[in-house]
């Protein structure tokens, strides 16, 4: 049985640049595909407008 309380520590400085670039391209393509759906795009725009009014 896995330890459910185990922590994972990632040293981001050890991730090679080519891996970071690959992850960014993958995420960018997924977001682009997601926003091709008009309903998803509308939901995103509503979220963005609501977020713009929030001060952090």
C-alpha positions in Angstrom: 0.0 0.0 0.0 1.4 3.4 -1.0 2.1 6.0 1.7 -0.7 8.6 1.1 1.2 11.1 3.2 4.4 10.9 1.3 5.6 14.2 -0.1 7.1 14.7 -3.6 9.9 17.3 -3.9 10.8 18.5 -7.4 14.0 20.5 -8.0 12.9 22.6 -11.0 16.5 23.7 -11.5 17.4 20.1 -12.5 14.8 19.9 -15.3 16.6 20.3 -18.6 15.6 23.2 -20.9 14.5 20.8 -23.7 12.0 19.1 -21.3 10.6 22.4 -20.1 10.2 23.5 -23.8 8.5 20.2 -24.6 6.1 20.5 -21.7 5.2 24.1 -22.7 4.5 23.1 -26.3 2.3 20.3 -25.1 0.3 22.5 -22.7 0.0 25.2 -25.3 -1.4 22.8 -27.9 -3.8 21.4 -25.4 -5.1 24.9 -24.4 -5.4 25.8 -28.1 -7.5 22.7 -28.8 -9.6 23.3 -25.7 -10.4 26.9 -26.8 -11.5 25.8 -30.2 -14.8 24.8 -28.6 -17.0 27.9 -28.4 -18.5 26.9 -25.0 -15.0 26.5 -23.5 -13.9 29.8 -25.0 -17.0 31.5 -23.5 -16.4 29.9 -20.1 -12.8 31.1 -20.2 -13.8 34.7 -21.1 -16.3 34.7 -18.3 -13.6 33.4 -15.9 -11.1 36.0 -17.1 -13.5 38.9 -16.7 -14.5 37.8 -13.2 -10.8 37.3 -12.3 -10.0 40.8 -13.6 -12.2 42.3 -10.9 -10.4 40.4 -8.2 -7.5 42.1 -6.4 -4.8 39.9 -5.1 
